[in-house]
Every structure is written in structure tokens, then in C-alpha cells.
Amino acid sequence: MTKSYPTNWDVQKYRDEVEPEHHWELRKRFIETHKGKFSEEYLVALAKTFTNIEFMGCSYPPNLMIRIAELSKDVAKDYRNEKKSKLQRTFVSASSAAENKIKMRLDPGRQIHPRK
């Protein structure tokens, strides 16, 4: 038999006023997904740990990292795909900038106009 916990508490009260919107949305999704499976206090701590790992690259003891990985698998899927897409676009932009820099060295009089 699995223990269940109260779910009649307000997730919004854990929003940090200086927390970026996308951090809060992911943390809130984690909390809402697992609400009722853990005590309120423990779930809020797990959610904060999850976002510390995702956004700040923090690491924790192996057992906790495994637990967070299992709990966040579906919660973070969309965010991770979006992040991967942004990284790919950044790399393309960086390579394009490097190419333009080389062209400028080879032909200093050349005018490079931004792409539209």
C-alpha cells in the first residue's frame, strides 16, 4: 500500500519573487506532478533540488541524483528538448560569426551586412 499525503495546499506560496518565470514554471510542474506522493515539505525540497540541478548544474549524493532523475524524467522532457534546440542554434550562430571574422581578416575592406 502506498502512502498518500494531503494535496490541499497552495503551490503558489512557494514562488520566489526573484525566480525567473521559466525556473518557476518547471519547478511548479515538478511539484504539481508529484503532489500527494510526498509530504509538502519534502516535495518542495525535492523540487528546489531538481531546479538547482537543471539550471545551475548542482550535484548531490548519488541516491538523491537517481531519485531526482526518476522523478523529473517526464517533467523536464519538453524543457530539455527546447534547451537542446537553443544550444544548436547558438552553435550555428557562433560558427557563422567565426566564419565572418575569418573573411574580414582575409579581406579587411569587405563590408559584412547582418543577415535578415
N, C-alpha and C positions, 0 to 999 in steps of 0.2 A: 504494500500500500504506500502510495506517495503522499507525503505531507503537503498540504496546501496552506498558503498564507493569505492574509487579508489583501484585498485589492481596492479597497475603498479610500485610498489616499491619493492625493493630488501630485502627479508627476511634475507639474509646472513649478512647484515650490522649490525644486532643485535646479532650476535655471539660474546660472550665474550671469549677472548683468553685464559682465565684460567678456563673456564667452562668445566667440564668433557664431553666427547663425548656423553654419554648416556643422560645426562641432556639436552644438546643442541638438540639432535635428538627428544626428547619428546617435548621440548618447540617449536621447529621448526614445528613439526607435528600439534601442537595446533594452531600455527599461520596460517599455510597453510590451515588447515581445516576451519578456521573462517575468512580468509582474504575476505574482501568485505562486511562483516556483521557489522563491527565496524570501527571507524576511526583507522588509523595506530597507532597513539599514544596510544589510549585506548586499542587496541588489544595487543600491545606489553606489556603494563602494566598488562593486564589480564593473558597473557602467563607467565610472571615472577611470578605473584601471584600463578598461578597454579603449577609451578615447586617448589616454596617455600613450598607449602602445601605438594606436593608429596615427595620431597626429604628431607625437613628439618622439617616437621611436624608443620609448622606455622599454626596459625588460625587467622581468620579475622572476622569482623562483620557478623552476621548470613545471611543477604541478599547477601553479596558477596560470602560467602561459598556456598550458594544454587546456585547462578549463575555459579560459577566455577564447582560445581558438575554436573550441567546440561550440560555445555559446554565440560567438559572433559570426560564424560561417555564413549563415543566411542574412543576417542583419547587415553585414558590411559588403555584400556582394556587389550591389549597384555602385556604392561609393568607390570600391576598389577598381571596378571597370572604368568608371569615369576618371579616376586618378591615373590609371594606366594610359587612357586616351590622351589626357592632358600632357603627360610626360612625353608621349610620342610626338605630339605637336611641338613641344618645346625643343626636342632634339632636332626636328626638321628646321625650325627657326634658327637654332644655333648653327647648324651646318650651312644654312643659307647665308648667315652673317659672316661666317668664316670664309665662305667662297667669295663673297663680295669684298672682303678685306684683302684677299689674295689678288683679286682682279685690280683693286686700287693700287697695290704695290707694283703690279706689272705695268699698269697704265695710269700714272698719277693724274693725268689730265681728264680722265674719264669721269663723266657725271653719272652717278647711280641714283635712280629715282625709286622711291618706295613703291612696292607692288600695291596694286589696288584690288 
